[in-house]
């Protein structure tokens, strides 16, 4: 996967951004992890929103 394939996803409630390229190593999500592979049980670290409350942000 090249860097052009990575996307960013933004929480519609608090604007937290999940960056596929960076992942979230502190939460056990390795850099390069696509959004589709983030567990459904994962919640926003800032507001505890569910994965369903995120939208893709093209940057």
PyMOL Python script that loads the backbone (N, CA, C, O; Angstrom):
from pymol import cmd

cmd.read_pdbstr("""\
ATOM      1  N   UNK A   1       0.851  -1.181   0.000  1.00  0.00           N
ATOM      2  CA  UNK A   1       0.000   0.000   0.000  1.00  0.00           C
ATOM      3  C   UNK A   1       0.891   1.237   0.000  1.00  0.00           C
ATOM      4  O   UNK A   1       1.740   1.379   0.880  1.00  0.00           O
ATOM      5  N   UNK A   2       0.718   2.124  -0.956  1.00  0.00           N
ATOM      6  CA  UNK A   2       1.535   3.329  -0.932  1.00  0.00           C
ATOM      7  C   UNK A   2       0.817   4.416  -0.143  1.00  0.00           C
ATOM      8  O   UNK A   2      -0.367   4.284   0.167  1.00  0.00           O
ATOM      9  N   UNK A   3       1.532   5.487   0.182  1.00  0.00           N
ATOM     10  CA  UNK A   3       0.971   6.522   1.049  1.00  0.00           C
ATOM     11  C   UNK A   3      -0.248   7.204   0.435  1.00  0.00           C
ATOM     12  O   UNK A   3      -1.065   7.768   1.163  1.00  0.00           O
ATOM     13  N   UNK A   4      -0.388   7.164  -0.879  1.00  0.00           N
ATOM     14  CA  UNK A   4      -1.552   7.750  -1.523  1.00  0.00           C
ATOM     15  C   UNK A   4      -2.823   6.949  -1.290  1.00  0.00           C
ATOM     16  O   UNK A   4      -3.923   7.445  -1.529  1.00  0.00           O
ATOM     17  N   UNK A   5      -2.678   5.711  -0.822  1.00  0.00           N
ATOM     18  CA  UNK A   5      -3.832   4.858  -0.553  1.00  0.00           C
ATOM     19  C   UNK A   5      -4.424   5.083   0.837  1.00  0.00           C
ATOM     20  O   UNK A   5      -5.548   4.658   1.102  1.00  0.00           O
ATOM     21  N   UNK A   6      -3.689   5.738   1.719  1.00  0.00           N
ATOM     22  CA  UNK A   6      -4.174   5.958   3.084  1.00  0.00           C
ATOM     23  C   UNK A   6      -5.202   7.075   3.121  1.00  0.00           C
ATOM     24  O   UNK A   6      -5.113   8.046   2.370  1.00  0.00           O
ATOM     25  N   UNK A   7      -6.184   6.925   4.012  1.00  0.00           N
ATOM     26  CA  UNK A   7      -7.229   7.932   4.164  1.00  0.00           C
ATOM     27  C   UNK A   7      -7.282   8.374   5.612  1.00  0.00           C
ATOM     28  O   UNK A   7      -6.686   7.752   6.491  1.00  0.00           O
ATOM     29  N   UNK A   8      -8.004   9.456   5.845  1.00  0.00           N
ATOM     30  CA  UNK A   8      -8.238   9.946   7.196  1.00  0.00           C
ATOM     31  C   UNK A   8      -9.733   9.915   7.450  1.00  0.00           C
ATOM     32  O   UNK A   8     -10.533  10.186   6.554  1.00  0.00           O
ATOM     33  N   UNK A   9     -10.103   9.582   8.681  1.00  0.00           N
ATOM     34  CA  UNK A   9     -11.497   9.490   9.077  1.00  0.00           C
ATOM     35  C   UNK A   9     -11.714  10.428  10.255  1.00  0.00           C
ATOM     36  O   UNK A   9     -10.898  10.474  11.176  1.00  0.00           O
ATOM     37  N   UNK A  10     -12.811  11.174  10.227  1.00  0.00           N
ATOM     38  CA  UNK A  10     -13.057  12.173  11.267  1.00  0.00           C
ATOM     39  C   UNK A  10     -14.341  11.875  12.032  1.00  0.00           C
ATOM     40  O   UNK A  10     -15.365  11.540  11.438  1.00  0.00           O
ATOM     41  N   UNK A  11     -14.277  11.999  13.342  1.00  0.00           N
ATOM     42  CA  UNK A  11     -15.445  11.826  14.200  1.00  0.00           C
ATOM     43  C   UNK A  11     -16.382  13.013  13.972  1.00  0.00           C
ATOM     44  O   UNK A  11     -15.955  14.165  14.059  1.00  0.00           O
ATOM     45  N   UNK A  12     -17.647  12.739  13.682  1.00  0.00           N
ATOM     46  CA  UNK A  12     -18.603  13.827  13.426  1.00  0.00           C
ATOM     47  C   UNK A  12     -19.024  14.512  14.722  1.00  0.00           C
ATOM     48  O   UNK A  12     -19.647  15.573  14.683  1.00  0.00           O
ATOM     49  N   UNK A  13     -18.695  13.927  15.858  1.00  0.00           N
ATOM     50  CA  UNK A  13     -19.089  14.530  17.137  1.00  0.00           C
ATOM     51  C   UNK A  13     -18.028  15.470  17.706  1.00  0.00           C
ATOM     52  O   UNK A  13     -18.362  16.529  18.238  1.00  0.00           O
ATOM     53  N   UNK A  14     -16.740  15.089  17.597  1.00  0.00           N
ATOM     54  CA  UNK A  14     -15.704  15.920  18.237  1.00  0.00           C
ATOM     55  C   UNK A  14     -14.563  16.326  17.306  1.00  0.00           C
ATOM     56  O   UNK A  14     -13.677  17.077  17.714  1.00  0.00           O
ATOM     57  N   UNK A  15     -14.571  15.848  16.076  1.00  0.00           N
ATOM     58  CA  UNK A  15     -13.562  16.189  15.057  1.00  0.00           C
ATOM     59  C   UNK A  15     -12.229  15.466  15.237  1.00  0.00           C
ATOM     60  O   UNK A  15     -11.264  15.814  14.558  1.00  0.00           O
ATOM     61  N   UNK A  16     -12.136  14.467  16.129  1.00  0.00           N
ATOM     62  CA  UNK A  16     -10.933  13.647  16.214  1.00  0.00           C
ATOM     63  C   UNK A  16     -10.697  12.988  14.857  1.00  0.00           C
ATOM     64  O   UNK A  16     -11.648  12.572  14.197  1.00  0.00           O
ATOM     65  N   UNK A  17      -9.433  12.890  14.438  1.00  0.00           N
ATOM     66  CA  UNK A  17      -9.107  12.297  13.140  1.00  0.00           C
ATOM     67  C   UNK A  17      -8.299  11.016  13.328  1.00  0.00           C
ATOM     68  O   UNK A  17      -7.278  11.003  14.016  1.00  0.00           O
ATOM     69  N   UNK A  18      -8.781   9.930  12.699  1.00  0.00           N
ATOM     70  CA  UNK A  18      -8.013   8.687  12.620  1.00  0.00           C
ATOM     71  C   UNK A  18      -7.308   8.678  11.277  1.00  0.00           C
ATOM     72  O   UNK A  18      -7.957   8.730  10.232  1.00  0.00           O
ATOM     73  N   UNK A  19      -5.994   8.612  11.297  1.00  0.00           N
ATOM     74  CA  UNK A  19      -5.158   8.606  10.103  1.00  0.00           C
ATOM     75  C   UNK A  19      -4.667   7.178   9.881  1.00  0.00           C
ATOM     76  O   UNK A  19      -3.922   6.639  10.699  1.00  0.00           O
ATOM     77  N   UNK A  20      -5.085   6.569   8.771  1.00  0.00           N
ATOM     78  CA  UNK A  20      -4.682   5.179   8.497  1.00  0.00           C
ATOM     79  C   UNK A  20      -3.169   5.027   8.465  1.00  0.00           C
ATOM     80  O   UNK A  20      -2.651   4.004   8.914  1.00  0.00           O
ATOM     81  N   UNK A  21      -2.451   6.003   7.951  1.00  0.00           N
ATOM     82  CA  UNK A  21      -0.990   5.911   7.849  1.00  0.00           C
ATOM     83  C   UNK A  21      -0.344   5.840   9.229  1.00  0.00           C
ATOM     84  O   UNK A  21       0.631   5.114   9.424  1.00  0.00           O
ATOM     85  N   UNK A  22      -0.883   6.588  10.182  1.00  0.00           N
ATOM     86  CA  UNK A  22      -0.303   6.648  11.526  1.00  0.00           C
ATOM     87  C   UNK A  22      -0.816   5.540  12.433  1.00  0.00           C
ATOM     88  O   UNK A  22      -0.107   5.090  13.333  1.00  0.00           O
ATOM     89  N   UNK A  23      -2.068   5.092  12.195  1.00  0.00           N
ATOM     90  CA  UNK A  23      -2.671   4.113  13.095  1.00  0.00           C
ATOM     91  C   UNK A  23      -2.831   4.711  14.483  1.00  0.00           C
ATOM     92  O   UNK A  23      -2.823   5.930  14.654  1.00  0.00           O
ATOM     93  N   UNK A  24      -2.976   3.846  15.461  1.00  0.00           N
ATOM     94  CA  UNK A  24      -3.055   4.273  16.868  1.00  0.00           C
ATOM     95  C   UNK A  24      -2.343   3.220  17.711  1.00  0.00           C
ATOM     96  O   UNK A  24      -2.982   2.429  18.403  1.00  0.00           O
ATOM     97  N   UNK A  25      -0.999   3.219  17.644  1.00  0.00           N
ATOM     98  CA  UNK A  25      -0.226   2.180  18.336  1.00  0.00           C
ATOM     99  C   UNK A  25      -0.563   2.041  19.822  1.00  0.00           C
ATOM    100  O   UNK A  25      -0.521   0.934  20.358  1.00  0.00           O
ATOM    101  N   UNK A  26      -0.897   3.142  20.493  1.00  0.00           N
ATOM    102  CA  UNK A  26      -1.235   3.066  21.918  1.00  0.00           C
ATOM    103  C   UNK A  26      -2.519   2.272  22.156  1.00  0.00           C
ATOM    104  O   UNK A  26      -2.740   1.757  23.252  1.00  0.00           O
ATOM    105  N   UNK A  27      -3.365   2.173  21.127  1.00  0.00           N
ATOM    106  CA  UNK A  27      -4.610   1.406  21.212  1.00  0.00           C
ATOM    107  C   UNK A  27      -4.483   0.040  20.535  1.00  0.00           C
ATOM    108  O   UNK A  27      -5.475  -0.668  20.363  1.00  0.00           O
ATOM    109  N   UNK A  28      -3.250  -0.326  20.150  1.00  0.00           N
ATOM    110  CA  UNK A  28      -3.032  -1.625  19.520  1.00  0.00           C
ATOM    111  C   UNK A  28      -3.348  -1.661  18.033  1.00  0.00           C
ATOM    112  O   UNK A  28      -3.478  -2.737  17.450  1.00  0.00           O
ATOM    113  N   UNK A  29      -3.473  -0.477  17.409  1.00  0.00           N
ATOM    114  CA  UNK A  29      -3.765  -0.395  15.972  1.00  0.00           C
ATOM    115  C   UNK A  29      -2.497   0.088  15.275  1.00  0.00           C
ATOM    116  O   UNK A  29      -2.109   1.250  15.398  1.00  0.00           O
ATOM    117  N   UNK A  30      -1.861  -0.821  14.543  1.00  0.00           N
ATOM    118  CA  UNK A  30      -0.562  -0.550  13.934  1.00  0.00           C
ATOM    119  C   UNK A  30      -0.663   0.501  12.826  1.00  0.00           C
ATOM    120  O   UNK A  30      -1.697   0.618  12.168  1.00  0.00           O
ATOM    121  N   UNK A  31       0.427   1.270  12.621  1.00  0.00           N
ATOM    122  CA  UNK A  31       0.459   2.188  11.473  1.00  0.00           C
ATOM    123  C   UNK A  31       0.171   1.423  10.188  1.00  0.00           C
ATOM    124  O   UNK A  31       0.635   0.297  10.010  1.00  0.00           O
ATOM    125  N   UNK A  32      -0.593   2.036   9.300  1.00  0.00           N
ATOM    126  CA  UNK A  32      -0.940   1.397   8.037  1.00  0.00           C
ATOM    127  C   UNK A  32      -2.219   0.575   8.102  1.00  0.00           C
ATOM    128  O   UNK A  32      -2.597  -0.063   7.120  1.00  0.00           O
ATOM    129  N   UNK A  33      -2.889   0.585   9.254  1.00  0.00           N
ATOM    130  CA  UNK A  33      -4.129  -0.184   9.392  1.00  0.00           C
ATOM    131  C   UNK A  33      -5.285   0.561   8.731  1.00  0.00           C
ATOM    132  O   UNK A  33      -5.620   1.672   9.143  1.00  0.00           O
ATOM    133  N   UNK A  34      -5.903  -0.046   7.698  1.00  0.00           N
ATOM    134  CA  UNK A  34      -7.041   0.602   7.054  1.00  0.00           C
ATOM    135  C   UNK A  34      -8.244   0.656   8.006  1.00  0.00           C
ATOM    136  O   UNK A  34      -8.395  -0.193   8.884  1.00  0.00           O
ATOM    137  N   UNK A  35      -9.077   1.653   7.816  1.00  0.00           N
ATOM    138  CA  UNK A  35     -10.263   1.846   8.655  1.00  0.00           C
ATOM    139  C   UNK A  35     -11.122   0.581   8.720  1.00  0.00           C
ATOM    140  O   UNK A  35     -11.670   0.256   9.773  1.00  0.00           O
ATOM    141  N   UNK A  36     -11.239  -0.121   7.612  1.00  0.00           N
ATOM    142  CA  UNK A  36     -12.064  -1.335   7.564  1.00  0.00           C
ATOM    143  C   UNK A  36     -11.561  -2.406   8.529  1.00  0.00           C
ATOM    144  O   UNK A  36     -12.333  -3.272   8.941  1.00  0.00           O
ATOM    145  N   UNK A  37     -10.278  -2.362   8.896  1.00  0.00           N
ATOM    146  CA  UNK A  37      -9.704  -3.358   9.798  1.00  0.00           C
ATOM    147  C   UNK A  37      -9.680  -2.905  11.257  1.00  0.00           C
ATOM    148  O   UNK A  37      -9.284  -3.673  12.134  1.00  0.00           O
ATOM    149  N   UNK A  38     -10.100  -1.663  11.527  1.00  0.00           N
ATOM    150  CA  UNK A  38     -10.215  -1.210  12.913  1.00  0.00           C
ATOM    151  C   UNK A  38     -11.420  -1.935  13.514  1.00  0.00           C
ATOM    152  O   UNK A  38     -12.486  -1.949  12.899  1.00  0.00           O
ATOM    153  N   UNK A  39     -11.280  -2.533  14.690  1.00  0.00           N
ATOM    154  CA  UNK A  39     -12.385  -3.301  15.272  1.00  0.00           C
ATOM    155  C   UNK A  39     -13.657  -2.467  15.459  1.00  0.00           C
ATOM    156  O   UNK A  39     -13.586  -1.283  15.789  1.00  0.00           O
ATOM    157  N   UNK A  40     -14.803  -3.084  15.248  1.00  0.00           N
ATOM    158  CA  UNK A  40     -16.090  -2.409  15.426  1.00  0.00           C
ATOM    159  C   UNK A  40     -16.277  -1.946  16.871  1.00  0.00           C
ATOM    160  O   UNK A  40     -17.054  -1.028  17.136  1.00  0.00           O
ATOM    161  N   UNK A  41     -15.573  -2.575  17.795  1.00  0.00           N
ATOM    162  CA  UNK A  41     -15.693  -2.229  19.210  1.00  0.00           C
ATOM    163  C   UNK A  41     -14.850  -1.013  19.598  1.00  0.00           C
ATOM    164  O   UNK A  41     -14.964  -0.511  20.716  1.00  0.00           O
ATOM    165  N   UNK A  42     -14.003  -0.538  18.676  1.00  0.00           N
ATOM    166  CA  UNK A  42     -13.150   0.621  18.945  1.00  0.00           C
ATOM    167  C   UNK A  42     -14.013   1.856  19.131  1.00  0.00           C
ATOM    168  O   UNK A  42     -15.032   2.011  18.458  1.00  0.00           O
ATOM    169  N   UNK A  43     -13.609   2.738  20.045  1.00  0.00           N
ATOM    170  CA  UNK A  43     -14.322   4.001  20.251  1.00  0.00           C
ATOM    171  C   UNK A  43     -13.353   5.167  20.193  1.00  0.00           C
ATOM    172  O   UNK A  43     -12.156   5.011  20.433  1.00  0.00           O
ATOM    173  N   UNK A  44     -13.878   6.324  19.875  1.00  0.00           N
ATOM    174  CA  UNK A  44     -13.079   7.547  19.784  1.00  0.00           C
ATOM    175  C   UNK A  44     -12.402   7.824  21.128  1.00  0.00           C
ATOM    176  O   UNK A  44     -13.061   7.809  22.168  1.00  0.00           O
ATOM    177  N   UNK A  45     -11.086   8.076  21.111  1.00  0.00           N
ATOM    178  CA  UNK A  45     -10.392   8.325  22.373  1.00  0.00           C
ATOM    179  C   UNK A  45     -10.765   9.670  22.997  1.00  0.00           C
ATOM    180  O   UNK A  45     -10.536   9.883  24.188  1.00  0.00           O
ATOM    181  N   UNK A  46     -11.331  10.570  22.212  1.00  0.00           N
ATOM    182  CA  UNK A  46     -11.677  11.892  22.739  1.00  0.00           C
ATOM    183  C   UNK A  46     -13.098  11.981  23.285  1.00  0.00           C
ATOM    184  O   UNK A  46     -13.332  12.656  24.287  1.00  0.00           O
ATOM    185  N   UNK A  47     -14.059  11.301  22.632  1.00  0.00           N
ATOM    186  CA  UNK A  47     -15.459  11.454  23.061  1.00  0.00           C
ATOM    187  C   UNK A  47     -16.198  10.127  23.212  1.00  0.00           C
ATOM    188  O   UNK A  47     -17.388  10.120  23.526  1.00  0.00           O
ATOM    189  N   UNK A  48     -15.519   9.013  22.995  1.00  0.00           N
ATOM    190  CA  UNK A  48     -16.094   7.667  23.122  1.00  0.00           C
ATOM    191  C   UNK A  48     -17.175   7.346  22.088  1.00  0.00           C
ATOM    192  O   UNK A  48     -17.966   6.425  22.290  1.00  0.00           O
ATOM    193  N   UNK A  49     -17.217   8.097  20.983  1.00  0.00           N
ATOM    194  CA  UNK A  49     -18.156   7.781  19.904  1.00  0.00           C
ATOM    195  C   UNK A  49     -17.784   6.428  19.302  1.00  0.00           C
ATOM    196  O   UNK A  49     -16.625   6.018  19.346  1.00  0.00           O
ATOM    197  N   UNK A  50     -18.771   5.746  18.742  1.00  0.00           N
ATOM    198  CA  UNK A  50     -18.502   4.457  18.115  1.00  0.00           C
ATOM    199  C   UNK A  50     -17.948   4.658  16.711  1.00  0.00           C
ATOM    200  O   UNK A  50     -17.971   5.763  16.169  1.00  0.00           O
ATOM    201  N   UNK A  51     -17.456   3.586  16.142  1.00  0.00           N
ATOM    202  CA  UNK A  51     -16.901   3.632  14.789  1.00  0.00           C
ATOM    203  C   UNK A  51     -17.936   4.143  13.779  1.00  0.00           C
ATOM    204  O   UNK A  51     -17.569   4.780  12.792  1.00  0.00           O
ATOM    205  N   UNK A  52     -19.210   3.873  14.015  1.00  0.00           N
ATOM    206  CA  UNK A  52     -20.291   4.305  13.120  1.00  0.00           C
ATOM    207  C   UNK A  52     -20.437   5.830  13.108  1.00  0.00           C
ATOM    208  O   UNK A  52     -21.046   6.374  12.186  1.00  0.00           O
ATOM    209  N   UNK A  53     -19.895   6.530  14.107  1.00  0.00           N
ATOM    210  CA  UNK A  53     -20.009   7.986  14.179  1.00  0.00           C
ATOM    211  C   UNK A  53     -18.896   8.713  13.432  1.00  0.00           C
ATOM    212  O   UNK A  53     -18.801   9.938  13.500  1.00  0.00           O
ATOM    213  N   UNK A  54     -18.063   7.970  12.728  1.00  0.00           N
ATOM    214  CA  UNK A  54     -16.970   8.582  11.960  1.00  0.00           C
ATOM    215  C   UNK A  54     -17.350   8.712  10.493  1.00  0.00           C
ATOM    216  O   UNK A  54     -18.140   7.925   9.974  1.00  0.00           O
ATOM    217  N   UNK A  55     -16.779   9.715   9.829  1.00  0.00           N
ATOM    218  CA  UNK A  55     -16.941   9.903   8.393  1.00  0.00           C
ATOM    219  C   UNK A  55     -15.562  10.080   7.778  1.00  0.00           C
ATOM    220  O   UNK A  55     -14.650  10.572   8.442  1.00  0.00           O
ATOM    221  N   UNK A  56     -15.395   9.687   6.521  1.00  0.00           N
ATOM    222  CA  UNK A  56     -14.113   9.837   5.860  1.00  0.00           C
ATOM    223  C   UNK A  56     -13.880  11.286   5.487  1.00  0.00           C
ATOM    224  O   UNK A  56     -14.778  11.960   4.981  1.00  0.00           O
ATOM    225  N   UNK A  57     -12.687  11.757   5.736  1.00  0.00           N
ATOM    226  CA  UNK A  57     -12.290  13.111   5.384  1.00  0.00           C
ATOM    227  C   UNK A  57     -11.191  13.007   4.330  1.00  0.00           C
ATOM    228  O   UNK A  57     -10.145  12.409   4.583  1.00  0.00           O
ATOM    229  N   UNK A  58     -11.416  13.576   3.171  1.00  0.00           N
ATOM    230  CA  UNK A  58     -10.389  13.595   2.126  1.00  0.00           C
ATOM    231  C   UNK A  58      -9.512  14.828   2.353  1.00  0.00           C
ATOM    232  O   UNK A  58      -9.994  15.958   2.288  1.00  0.00           O
ATOM    233  N   UNK A  59      -8.232  14.606   2.617  1.00  0.00           N
ATOM    234  CA  UNK A  59      -7.301  15.719   2.846  1.00  0.00           C
ATOM    235  C   UNK A  59      -6.193  15.654   1.827  1.00  0.00           C
ATOM    236  O   UNK A  59      -5.296  16.498   1.836  1.00  0.00           O
TER     237      UNK A  59
END
""", "prot")
cmd.dss("prot")
cmd.show_as("cartoon", "prot")
cmd.util.cbc("prot")
cmd.orient("prot")
